[in-house]
Amino acid sequence: MNDTTPDSLIPYDEIVQDALRAVVGRVLGEVEKNGGLPGEHHFYITFKTRAPGVNIPQHLLERFPDEMTIVIQNRYWDLRVLPATFEVGLSFNQVPAKLHIPFAAITGFVDPAVNFALQFQVANAEDADAPEHSEAENDAPLAEPIEDGSNVVSVDFTRKK
C-alpha cells in the first residue's frame, strides 16, 4: 500500500477559492441591493493592485504597488457588483476615486462586526514574497452625514502582517 495521496486531476483548491470569492460577491451584492450596510457591519477588503482587471488611480498604484486594503464603513458611492468584479467610489485625501476590482484579485475579506474572515490563496508563488504595504492616510469619517443623496461609507487601510 502507498500512504501518499495521488495528485488530483480536478483542481479542487481552485474551485473552492472561486466559491469563497463568490461569497464576497454575494455579500457586496446584498449591500448594493439594500442600499447600504446593515447594522454595525463593515468590510476590510484586501486585493492585489496589479492583478489582471484591477483599475485604480495611478497615485494609489504607486503608493500600493502590490497589495492594498480598503475598509468600507462610512463613506462610499456607486457600489456596483457584477458577476466577476465590483466597482466602488471612495475618497482618498479628499480626492474621489473609482476602484474596479475583480473578485479574483481579492486576497482577504473581513467583517469585524461579526468576526467573519476569508483568506484566499495567492495566485502564484512570486506574490507570496511581496513586500508589506504601508498604511494609507485615507479620509476620516465625517462627523455629520452628507445630505447629497448618496450612500456614505469611509475607507481605511491596514497593514497586512
CNS distance restraints for C-alpha pairs under 8 A (distance, minus, plus):
assign (resid   8 and name CA) (resid  12 and name CA) 7.93 0.50 0.50
assign (resid  11 and name CA) (resid  15 and name CA) 6.32 0.50 0.50
assign (resid  12 and name CA) (resid  16 and name CA) 6.13 0.50 0.50
assign (resid  13 and name CA) (resid  17 and name CA) 6.19 0.50 0.50
assign (resid  14 and name CA) (resid  18 and name CA) 6.20 0.50 0.50
assign (resid  15 and name CA) (resid  19 and name CA) 6.24 0.50 0.50
assign (resid  16 and name CA) (resid  20 and name CA) 6.20 0.50 0.50
assign (resid  17 and name CA) (resid  21 and name CA) 6.20 0.50 0.50
assign (resid  17 and name CA) (resid 120 and name CA) 6.43 0.50 0.50
assign (resid  17 and name CA) (resid 121 and name CA) 7.39 0.50 0.50
assign (resid  18 and name CA) (resid  22 and name CA) 6.27 0.50 0.50
assign (resid  18 and name CA) (resid 104 and name CA) 7.53 0.50 0.50
assign (resid  19 and name CA) (resid  23 and name CA) 6.74 0.50 0.50
assign (resid  20 and name CA) (resid  24 and name CA) 7.01 0.50 0.50
assign (resid  20 and name CA) (resid 118 and name CA) 7.59 0.50 0.50
assign (resid  21 and name CA) (resid  25 and name CA) 6.57 0.50 0.50
assign (resid  21 and name CA) (resid 103 and name CA) 6.01 0.50 0.50
assign (resid  21 and name CA) (resid 104 and name CA) 7.12 0.50 0.50
assign (resid  21 and name CA) (resid 106 and name CA) 7.60 0.50 0.50
assign (resid  22 and name CA) (resid  26 and name CA) 6.12 0.50 0.50
assign (resid  22 and name CA) (resid 103 and name CA) 7.62 0.50 0.50
assign (resid  23 and name CA) (resid  27 and name CA) 6.19 0.50 0.50
assign (resid  24 and name CA) (resid  28 and name CA) 6.17 0.50 0.50
assign (resid  24 and name CA) (resid 103 and name CA) 7.69 0.50 0.50
assign (resid  24 and name CA) (resid 109 and name CA) 7.24 0.50 0.50
assign (resid  25 and name CA) (resid  29 and name CA) 5.89 0.50 0.50
assign (resid  25 and name CA) (resid  81 and name CA) 6.94 0.50 0.50
assign (resid  25 and name CA) (resid  82 and name CA) 7.99 0.50 0.50
assign (resid  25 and name CA) (resid  83 and name CA) 7.48 0.50 0.50
assign (resid  25 and name CA) (resid  84 and name CA) 7.93 0.50 0.50
assign (resid  25 and name CA) (resid  85 and name CA) 7.79 0.50 0.50
assign (resid  25 and name CA) (resid  86 and name CA) 7.70 0.50 0.50
assign (resid  25 and name CA) (resid 103 and name CA) 7.19 0.50 0.50
assign (resid  26 and name CA) (resid  30 and name CA) 6.22 0.50 0.50
assign (resid  27 and name CA) (resid  31 and name CA) 6.47 0.50 0.50
assign (resid  28 and name CA) (resid  32 and name CA) 6.19 0.50 0.50
assign (resid  28 and name CA) (resid  81 and name CA) 6.73 0.50 0.50
assign (resid  29 and name CA) (resid  33 and name CA) 6.03 0.50 0.50
assign (resid  29 and name CA) (resid  80 and name CA) 7.81 0.50 0.50
assign (resid  29 and name CA) (resid  81 and name CA) 5.62 0.50 0.50
assign (resid  30 and name CA) (resid  34 and name CA) 5.96 0.50 0.50
assign (resid  31 and name CA) (resid  35 and name CA) 5.93 0.50 0.50
assign (resid  31 and name CA) (resid  36 and name CA) 5.11 0.50 0.50
assign (resid  31 and name CA) (resid  37 and name CA) 5.58 0.50 0.50
assign (resid  31 and name CA) (resid  38 and name CA) 7.76 0.50 0.50
assign (resid  32 and name CA) (resid  36 and name CA) 6.45 0.50 0.50
assign (resid  32 and name CA) (resid  79 and name CA) 6.05 0.50 0.50
assign (resid  32 and name CA) (resid  80 and name CA) 6.64 0.50 0.50
assign (resid  32 and name CA) (resid  81 and name CA) 7.17 0.50 0.50
assign (resid  35 and name CA) (resid 151 and name CA) 7.10 0.50 0.50
assign (resid  36 and name CA) (resid 151 and name CA) 6.51 0.50 0.50
assign (resid  37 and name CA) (resid  41 and name CA) 6.10 0.50 0.50
assign (resid  37 and name CA) (resid  42 and name CA) 6.97 0.50 0.50
assign (resid  37 and name CA) (resid  73 and name CA) 7.76 0.50 0.50
assign (resid  40 and name CA) (resid 113 and name CA) 5.89 0.50 0.50
assign (resid  41 and name CA) (resid  73 and name CA) 7.62 0.50 0.50
assign (resid  41 and name CA) (resid 111 and name CA) 6.36 0.50 0.50
assign (resid  41 and name CA) (resid 112 and name CA) 7.32 0.50 0.50
assign (resid  41 and name CA) (resid 113 and name CA) 5.15 0.50 0.50
assign (resid  41 and name CA) (resid 114 and name CA) 7.41 0.50 0.50
assign (resid  42 and name CA) (resid  71 and name CA) 7.06 0.50 0.50
assign (resid  42 and name CA) (resid  72 and name CA) 5.72 0.50 0.50
assign (resid  42 and name CA) (resid  73 and name CA) 4.84 0.50 0.50
assign (resid  42 and name CA) (resid 111 and name CA) 5.62 0.50 0.50
assign (resid  42 and name CA) (resid 112 and name CA) 6.92 0.50 0.50
assign (resid  42 and name CA) (resid 113 and name CA) 6.72 0.50 0.50
assign (resid  43 and name CA) (resid  70 and name CA) 7.92 0.50 0.50
assign (resid  43 and name CA) (resid  71 and name CA) 5.37 0.50 0.50
assign (resid  43 and name CA) (resid  72 and name CA) 5.20 0.50 0.50
assign (resid  43 and name CA) (resid  73 and name CA) 6.71 0.50 0.50
assign (resid  43 and name CA) (resid 109 and name CA) 6.84 0.50 0.50
assign (resid  43 and name CA) (resid 110 and name CA) 5.55 0.50 0.50
assign (resid  43 and name CA) (resid 111 and name CA) 4.77 0.50 0.50
assign (resid  43 and name CA) (resid 112 and name CA) 7.20 0.50 0.50
assign (resid  44 and name CA) (resid  69 and name CA) 6.42 0.50 0.50
assign (resid  44 and name CA) (resid  70 and name CA) 5.64 0.50 0.50
assign (resid  44 and name CA) (resid  71 and name CA) 4.39 0.50 0.50
assign (resid  44 and name CA) (resid  72 and name CA) 6.62 0.50 0.50
assign (resid  44 and name CA) (resid 108 and name CA) 7.67 0.50 0.50
assign (resid  44 and name CA) (resid 109 and name CA) 5.67 0.50 0.50
assign (resid  44 and name CA) (resid 110 and name CA) 5.02 0.50 0.50
assign (resid  44 and name CA) (resid 111 and name CA) 6.56 0.50 0.50
assign (resid  45 and name CA) (resid  69 and name CA) 5.39 0.50 0.50
assign (resid  45 and name CA) (resid  70 and name CA) 5.34 0.50 0.50
assign (resid  45 and name CA) (resid  71 and name CA) 6.32 0.50 0.50
assign (resid  45 and name CA) (resid  72 and name CA) 7.98 0.50 0.50
assign (resid  45 and name CA) (resid 106 and name CA) 7.05 0.50 0.50
assign (resid  45 and name CA) (resid 107 and name CA) 7.84 0.50 0.50
assign (resid  45 and name CA) (resid 108 and name CA) 5.77 0.50 0.50
assign (resid  45 and name CA) (resid 109 and name CA) 4.72 0.50 0.50
assign (resid  45 and name CA) (resid 110 and name CA) 6.65 0.50 0.50
assign (resid  46 and name CA) (resid  67 and name CA) 6.91 0.50 0.50
assign (resid  46 and name CA) (resid  68 and name CA) 5.57 0.50 0.50
assign (resid  46 and name CA) (resid  69 and name CA) 4.08 0.50 0.50
assign (resid  46 and name CA) (resid  70 and name CA) 6.44 0.50 0.50
assign (resid  46 and name CA) (resid 106 and name CA) 5.75 0.50 0.50
assign (resid  46 and name CA) (resid 107 and name CA) 5.54 0.50 0.50
assign (resid  46 and name CA) (resid 108 and name CA) 4.90 0.50 0.50
assign (resid  46 and name CA) (resid 109 and name CA) 6.46 0.50 0.50
assign (resid  47 and name CA) (resid  67 and name CA) 5.61 0.50 0.50
assign (resid  47 and name CA) (resid  68 and name CA) 5.71 0.50 0.50
assign (resid  47 and name CA) (resid  69 and name CA) 6.48 0.50 0.50
assign (resid  47 and name CA) (resid 101 and name CA) 7.79 0.50 0.50
assign (resid  47 and name CA) (resid 105 and name CA) 5.26 0.50 0.50
assign (resid  47 and name CA) (resid 106 and name CA) 4.09 0.50 0.50
assign (resid  47 and name CA) (resid 107 and name CA) 5.24 0.50 0.50
assign (resid  47 and name CA) (resid 108 and name CA) 6.93 0.50 0.50
assign (resid  48 and name CA) (resid  54 and name CA) 7.98 0.50 0.50
assign (resid  48 and name CA) (resid  66 and name CA) 5.70 0.50 0.50
assign (resid  48 and name CA) (resid  67 and name CA) 4.43 0.50 0.50
assign (resid  48 and name CA) (resid  68 and name CA) 6.64 0.50 0.50
assign (resid  48 and name CA) (resid 105 and name CA) 5.33 0.50 0.50
assign (resid  48 and name CA) (resid 106 and name CA) 6.47 0.50 0.50
assign (resid  48 and name CA) (resid 107 and name CA) 7.07 0.50 0.50
assign (resid  49 and name CA) (resid  54 and name CA) 6.28 0.50 0.50
assign (resid  49 and name CA) (resid  56 and name CA) 7.71 0.50 0.50
assign (resid  49 and name CA) (resid  61 and name CA) 6.52 0.50 0.50
assign (resid  49 and name CA) (resid  64 and name CA) 6.95 0.50 0.50
assign (resid  49 and name CA) (resid  65 and name CA) 6.36 0.50 0.50
assign (resid  49 and name CA) (resid  66 and name CA) 5.40 0.50 0.50
assign (resid  49 and name CA) (resid  67 and name CA) 5.21 0.50 0.50
assign (resid  49 and name CA) (resid  68 and name CA) 6.51 0.50 0.50
assign (resid  49 and name CA) (resid 105 and name CA) 7.68 0.50 0.50
assign (resid  50 and name CA) (resid  54 and name CA) 6.47 0.50 0.50
assign (resid  50 and name CA) (resid  61 and name CA) 7.91 0.50 0.50
assign (resid  50 and name CA) (resid  65 and name CA) 7.08 0.50 0.50
assign (resid  50 and name CA) (resid  66 and name CA) 6.30 0.50 0.50
assign (resid  50 and name CA) (resid  67 and name CA) 7.88 0.50 0.50
assign (resid  51 and name CA) (resid 105 and name CA) 5.58 0.50 0.50
assign (resid  52 and name CA) (resid 102 and name CA) 7.91 0.50 0.50
assign (resid  52 and name CA) (resid 105 and name CA) 7.50 0.50 0.50
assign (resid  53 and name CA) (resid 100 and name CA) 7.61 0.50 0.50
assign (resid  53 and name CA) (resid 101 and name CA) 6.85 0.50 0.50
assign (resid  53 and name CA) (resid 102 and name CA) 6.09 0.50 0.50
assign (resid  54 and name CA) (resid  99 and name CA) 7.75 0.50 0.50
assign (resid  54 and name CA) (resid 100 and name CA) 5.65 0.50 0.50
assign (resid  54 and name CA) (resid 101 and name CA) 4.87 0.50 0.50
assign (resid  54 and name CA) (resid 102 and name CA) 6.22 0.50 0.50
assign (resid  54 and name CA) (resid 105 and name CA) 7.35 0.50 0.50
assign (resid  55 and name CA) (resid  99 and name CA) 5.95 0.50 0.50
assign (resid  55 and name CA) (resid 100 and name CA) 4.94 0.50 0.50
assign (resid  55 and name CA) (resid 101 and name CA) 6.64 0.50 0.50
assign (resid  56 and name CA) (resid  60 and name CA) 6.69 0.50 0.50
assign (resid  56 and name CA) (resid  61 and name CA) 6.67 0.50 0.50
assign (resid  56 and name CA) (resid  97 and name CA) 7.66 0.50 0.50
assign (resid  56 and name CA) (resid  98 and name CA) 6.74 0.50 0.50
assign (resid  56 and name CA) (resid  99 and name CA) 4.92 0.50 0.50
assign (resid  56 and name CA) (resid 100 and name CA) 6.45 0.50 0.50
assign (resid  57 and name CA) (resid  61 and name CA) 6.46 0.50 0.50
assign (resid  57 and name CA) (resid  97 and name CA) 6.83 0.50 0.50
assign (resid  57 and name CA) (resid  98 and name CA) 7.57 0.50 0.50
assign (resid  57 and name CA) (resid  99 and name CA) 7.56 0.50 0.50
assign (resid  58 and name CA) (resid  62 and name CA) 6.11 0.50 0.50
assign (resid  59 and name CA) (resid  63 and name CA) 6.28 0.50 0.50
assign (resid  60 and name CA) (resid  64 and name CA) 5.88 0.50 0.50
assign (resid  61 and name CA) (resid  65 and name CA) 5.23 0.50 0.50
assign (resid  64 and name CA) (resid  68 and name CA) 5.89 0.50 0.50
assign (resid  64 and name CA) (resid 133 and name CA) 6.21 0.50 0.50
assign (resid  64 and name CA) (resid 134 and name CA) 7.62 0.50 0.50
assign (resid  66 and name CA) (resid 130 and name CA) 6.90 0.50 0.50
assign (resid  66 and name CA) (resid 131 and name CA) 7.54 0.50 0.50
assign (resid  66 and name CA) (resid 133 and name CA) 7.31 0.50 0.50
assign (resid  67 and name CA) (resid 132 and name CA) 7.87 0.50 0.50
assign (resid  67 and name CA) (resid 133 and name CA) 6.44 0.50 0.50
assign (resid  68 and name CA) (resid 133 and name CA) 6.94 0.50 0.50
assign (resid  68 and name CA) (resid 157 and name CA) 7.13 0.50 0.50
assign (resid  69 and name CA) (resid 156 and name CA) 7.40 0.50 0.50
assign (resid  69 and name CA) (resid 157 and name CA) 4.97 0.50 0.50
assign (resid  69 and name CA) (resid 158 and name CA) 6.08 0.50 0.50
assign (resid  69 and name CA) (resid 159 and name CA) 7.76 0.50 0.50
assign (resid  70 and name CA) (resid 155 and name CA) 5.50 0.50 0.50
assign (resid  70 and name CA) (resid 156 and name CA) 5.32 0.50 0.50
assign (resid  70 and name CA) (resid 157 and name CA) 5.12 0.50 0.50
assign (resid  70 and name CA) (resid 158 and name CA) 7.78 0.50 0.50
assign (resid  71 and name CA) (resid 154 and name CA) 6.84 0.50 0.50
assign (resid  71 and name CA) (resid 155 and name CA) 4.44 0.50 0.50
assign (resid  71 and name CA) (resid 156 and name CA) 4.64 0.50 0.50
assign (resid  71 and name CA) (resid 157 and name CA) 6.34 0.50 0.50
assign (resid  72 and name CA) (resid  76 and name CA) 7.03 0.50 0.50
assign (resid  72 and name CA) (resid 153 and name CA) 5.81 0.50 0.50
assign (resid  72 and name CA) (resid 154 and name CA) 5.63 0.50 0.50
assign (resid  72 and name CA) (resid 155 and name CA) 5.16 0.50 0.50
assign (resid  72 and name CA) (resid 156 and name CA) 7.42 0.50 0.50
assign (resid  73 and name CA) (resid 153 and name CA) 4.60 0.50 0.50
assign (resid  73 and name CA) (resid 154 and name CA) 4.90 0.50 0.50
assign (resid  73 and name CA) (resid 155 and name CA) 6.46 0.50 0.50
assign (resid  74 and name CA) (resid 141 and name CA) 6.06 0.50 0.50
assign (resid  74 and name CA) (resid 152 and name CA) 5.22 0.50 0.50
assign (resid  74 and name CA) (resid 153 and name CA) 2.68 0.50 0.50
assign (resid  74 and name CA) (resid 154 and name CA) 3.90 0.50 0.50
assign (resid  74 and name CA) (resid 155 and name CA) 7.31 0.50 0.50
assign (resid  75 and name CA) (resid  90 and name CA) 6.94 0.50 0.50
assign (resid  75 and name CA) (resid  91 and name CA) 7.77 0.50 0.50
assign (resid  75 and name CA) (resid 141 and name CA) 6.88 0.50 0.50
assign (resid  75 and name CA) (resid 151 and name CA) 6.87 0.50 0.50
assign (resid  75 and name CA) (resid 152 and name CA) 3.57 0.50 0.50
assign (resid  75 and name CA) (resid 153 and name CA) 2.11 0.50 0.50
assign (resid  75 and name CA) (resid 154 and name CA) 3.63 0.50 0.50
assign (resid  75 and name CA) (resid 155 and name CA) 6.83 0.50 0.50
assign (resid  76 and name CA) (resid  88 and name CA) 6.81 0.50 0.50
assign (resid  76 and name CA) (resid  89 and name CA) 5.53 0.50 0.50
assign (resid  76 and name CA) (resid  90 and name CA) 5.12 0.50 0.50
assign (resid  76 and name CA) (resid  91 and name CA) 7.61 0.50 0.50
assign (resid  76 and name CA) (resid 150 and name CA) 7.99 0.50 0.50
assign (resid  76 and name CA) (resid 151 and name CA) 6.17 0.50 0.50
assign (resid  76 and name CA) (resid 152 and name CA) 4.94 0.50 0.50
assign (resid  76 and name CA) (resid 153 and name CA) 4.15 0.50 0.50
assign (resid  76 and name CA) (resid 154 and name CA) 6.07 0.50 0.50
assign (resid  76 and name CA) (resid 155 and name CA) 7.68 0.50 0.50
assign (resid  77 and name CA) (resid  88 and name CA) 6.19 0.50 0.50
assign (resid  77 and name CA) (resid  89 and name CA) 4.90 0.50 0.50
assign (resid  77 and name CA) (resid  90 and name CA) 6.79 0.50 0.50
assign (resid  77 and name CA) (resid 150 and name CA) 6.10 0.50 0.50
assign (resid  77 and name CA) (resid 151 and name CA) 5.63 0.50 0.50
assign (resid  77 and name CA) (resid 152 and name CA) 6.55 0.50 0.50
assign (resid  77 and name CA) (resid 153 and name CA) 7.49 0.50 0.50
assign (resid  78 and name CA) (resid  87 and name CA) 7.33 0.50 0.50
assign (resid  78 and name CA) (resid  88 and name CA) 5.51 0.50 0.50
assign (resid  78 and name CA) (resid  89 and name CA) 5.72 0.50 0.50
assign (resid  79 and name CA) (resid  86 and name CA) 7.25 0.50 0.50
assign (resid  79 and name CA) (resid  87 and name CA) 5.65 0.50 0.50
assign (resid  79 and name CA) (resid  88 and name CA) 4.43 0.50 0.50
assign (resid  79 and name CA) (resid  89 and name CA) 6.83 0.50 0.50
assign (resid  80 and name CA) (resid  86 and name CA) 5.62 0.50 0.50
assign (resid  80 and name CA) (resid  87 and name CA) 5.13 0.50 0.50
assign (resid  80 and name CA) (resid  88 and name CA) 6.46 0.50 0.50
assign (resid  81 and name CA) (resid  85 and name CA) 6.30 0.50 0.50
assign (resid  81 and name CA) (resid  86 and name CA) 4.41 0.50 0.50
assign (resid  81 and name CA) (resid  87 and name CA) 6.51 0.50 0.50
assign (resid  82 and name CA) (resid  86 and name CA) 5.76 0.50 0.50
assign (resid  84 and name CA) (resid 102 and name CA) 5.74 0.50 0.50
assign (resid  84 and name CA) (resid 103 and name CA) 5.81 0.50 0.50
assign (resid  84 and name CA) (resid 104 and name CA) 7.61 0.50 0.50
assign (resid  85 and name CA) (resid 100 and name CA) 7.03 0.50 0.50
assign (resid  85 and name CA) (resid 101 and name CA) 5.51 0.50 0.50
assign (resid  85 and name CA) (resid 102 and name CA) 3.88 0.50 0.50
assign (resid  85 and name CA) (resid 103 and name CA) 5.28 0.50 0.50
assign (resid  86 and name CA) (resid 100 and name CA) 5.92 0.50 0.50
assign (resid  86 and name CA) (resid 101 and name CA) 5.46 0.50 0.50
assign (resid  86 and name CA) (resid 102 and name CA) 6.28 0.50 0.50
assign (resid  86 and name CA) (resid 103 and name CA) 7.31 0.50 0.50
assign (resid  87 and name CA) (resid  98 and name CA) 6.96 0.50 0.50
assign (resid  87 and name CA) (resid  99 and name CA) 5.48 0.50 0.50
assign (resid  87 and name CA) (resid 100 and name CA) 4.43 0.50 0.50
assign (resid  87 and name CA) (resid 101 and name CA) 6.26 0.50 0.50
assign (resid  88 and name CA) (resid  98 and name CA) 5.77 0.50 0.50
assign (resid  88 and name CA) (resid  99 and name CA) 5.46 0.50 0.50
assign (resid  88 and name CA) (resid 100 and name CA) 6.83 0.50 0.50
assign (resid  89 and name CA) (resid  96 and name CA) 6.89 0.50 0.50
assign (resid  89 and name CA) (resid  97 and name CA) 5.59 0.50 0.50
assign (resid  89 and name CA) (resid  98 and name CA) 4.39 0.50 0.50
assign (resid  89 and name CA) (resid  99 and name CA) 6.27 0.50 0.50
assign (resid  90 and name CA) (resid  96 and name CA) 5.69 0.50 0.50
assign (resid  90 and name CA) (resid  97 and name CA) 5.35 0.50 0.50
assign (resid  90 and name CA) (resid  98 and name CA) 6.36 0.50 0.50
assign (resid  90 and name CA) (resid  99 and name CA) 7.59 0.50 0.50
assign (resid  90 and name CA) (resid 153 and name CA) 7.98 0.50 0.50
assign (resid  90 and name CA) (resid 154 and name CA) 7.25 0.50 0.50
assign (resid  90 and name CA) (resid 155 and name CA) 6.69 0.50 0.50
assign (resid  91 and name CA) (resid  95 and name CA) 5.25 0.50 0.50
assign (resid  91 and name CA) (resid  96 and name CA) 4.24 0.50 0.50
assign (resid  91 and name CA) (resid  97 and name CA) 5.86 0.50 0.50
assign (resid  91 and name CA) (resid 138 and name CA) 7.27 0.50 0.50
assign (resid  91 and name CA) (resid 139 and name CA) 6.33 0.50 0.50
assign (resid  91 and name CA) (resid 154 and name CA) 7.62 0.50 0.50
assign (resid  91 and name CA) (resid 155 and name CA) 7.27 0.50 0.50
assign (resid  92 and name CA) (resid  96 and name CA) 6.29 0.50 0.50
assign (resid  92 and name CA) (resid  97 and name CA) 7.14 0.50 0.50
assign (resid  92 and name CA) (resid 137 and name CA) 7.45 0.50 0.50
assign (resid  92 and name CA) (resid 138 and name CA) 4.92 0.50 0.50
assign (resid  92 and name CA) (resid 139 and name CA) 5.56 0.50 0.50
assign (resid  92 and name CA) (resid 155 and name CA) 7.92 0.50 0.50
assign (resid  93 and name CA) (resid 137 and name CA) 6.84 0.50 0.50
assign (resid  93 and name CA) (resid 138 and name CA) 5.58 0.50 0.50
assign (resid  93 and name CA) (resid 139 and name CA) 5.30 0.50 0.50
assign (resid  94 and name CA) (resid 139 and name CA) 6.26 0.50 0.50
assign (resid 101 and name CA) (resid 105 and name CA) 6.77 0.50 0.50
assign (resid 101 and name CA) (resid 106 and name CA) 7.84 0.50 0.50
assign (resid 102 and name CA) (resid 106 and name CA) 7.28 0.50 0.50
assign (resid 106 and name CA) (resid 120 and name CA) 7.19 0.50 0.50
assign (resid 107 and name CA) (resid 119 and name CA) 5.85 0.50 0.50
assign (resid 107 and name CA) (resid 120 and name CA) 4.70 0.50 0.50
assign (resid 107 and name CA) (resid 121 and name CA) 6.73 0.50 0.50
assign (resid 107 and name CA) (resid 122 and name CA) 6.86 0.50 0.50
assign (resid 108 and name CA) (resid 117 and name CA) 7.40 0.50 0.50
assign (resid 108 and name CA) (resid 118 and name CA) 5.63 0.50 0.50
assign (resid 108 and name CA) (resid 119 and name CA) 4.55 0.50 0.50
assign (resid 108 and name CA) (resid 120 and name CA) 5.95 0.50 0.50
assign (resid 109 and name CA) (resid 117 and name CA) 5.63 0.50 0.50
assign (resid 109 and name CA) (resid 118 and name CA) 5.16 0.50 0.50
assign (resid 109 and name CA) (resid 119 and name CA) 6.63 0.50 0.50
assign (resid 110 and name CA) (resid 115 and name CA) 7.50 0.50 0.50
assign (resid 110 and name CA) (resid 116 and name CA) 5.68 0.50 0.50
assign (resid 110 and name CA) (resid 117 and name CA) 4.25 0.50 0.50
assign (resid 110 and name CA) (resid 118 and name CA) 6.40 0.50 0.50
assign (resid 111 and name CA) (resid 115 and name CA) 6.07 0.50 0.50
assign (resid 111 and name CA) (resid 116 and name CA) 5.16 0.50 0.50
assign (resid 111 and name CA) (resid 117 and name CA) 6.36 0.50 0.50
assign (resid 112 and name CA) (resid 116 and name CA) 6.30 0.50 0.50
assign (resid 112 and name CA) (resid 117 and name CA) 7.88 0.50 0.50
assign (resid 122 and name CA) (resid 127 and name CA) 6.39 0.50 0.50
assign (resid 122 and name CA) (resid 128 and name CA) 6.50 0.50 0.50
assign (resid 123 and name CA) (resid 127 and name CA) 7.23 0.50 0.50
assign (resid 124 and name CA) (resid 128 and name CA) 7.27 0.50 0.50
assign (resid 125 and name CA) (resid 129 and name CA) 7.46 0.50 0.50
assign (resid 126 and name CA) (resid 130 and name CA) 7.13 0.50 0.50
assign (resid 132 and name CA) (resid 159 and name CA) 7.19 0.50 0.50
assign (resid 132 and name CA) (resid 160 and name CA) 6.44 0.50 0.50
assign (resid 132 and name CA) (resid 161 and name CA) 7.39 0.50 0.50
assign (resid 133 and name CA) (resid 159 and name CA) 6.11 0.50 0.50
assign (resid 133 and name CA) (resid 160 and name CA) 6.95 0.50 0.50
assign (resid 134 and name CA) (resid 158 and name CA) 7.61 0.50 0.50
assign (resid 134 and name CA) (resid 159 and name CA) 5.76 0.50 0.50
assign (resid 135 and name CA) (resid 157 and name CA) 5.53 0.50 0.50
assign (resid 135 and name CA) (resid 158 and name CA) 5.34 0.50 0.50
assign (resid 135 and name CA) (resid 159 and name CA) 5.49 0.50 0.50
assign (resid 136 and name CA) (resid 156 and name CA) 7.25 0.50 0.50
assign (resid 136 and name CA) (resid 157 and name CA) 5.46 0.50 0.50
assign (resid 136 and name CA) (resid 158 and name CA) 7.50 0.50 0.50
assign (resid 137 and name CA) (resid 156 and name CA) 7.81 0.50 0.50
assign (resid 137 and name CA) (resid 157 and name CA) 7.75 0.50 0.50
assign (resid 138 and name CA) (resid 155 and name CA) 6.42 0.50 0.50
assign (resid 138 and name CA) (resid 156 and name CA) 5.73 0.50 0.50
assign (resid 138 and name CA) (resid 157 and name CA) 7.21 0.50 0.50
assign (resid 139 and name CA) (resid 154 and name CA) 7.08 0.50 0.50
assign (resid 139 and name CA) (resid 155 and name CA) 6.97 0.50 0.50
assign (resid 139 and name CA) (resid 156 and name CA) 7.62 0.50 0.50
assign (resid 140 and name CA) (resid 154 and name CA) 6.85 0.50 0.50
assign (resid 140 and name CA) (resid 155 and name CA) 7.86 0.50 0.50
assign (resid 141 and name CA) (resid 153 and name CA) 7.62 0.50 0.50
assign (resid 141 and name CA) (resid 154 and name CA) 5.59 0.50 0.50
assign (resid 142 and name CA) (resid 146 and name CA) 7.95 0.50 0.50
assign (resid 145 and name CA) (resid 152 and name CA) 7.13 0.50 0.50
assign (resid 146 and name CA) (resid 150 and name CA) 7.84 0.50 0.50
assign (resid 146 and name CA) (resid 152 and name CA) 7.26 0.50 0.50
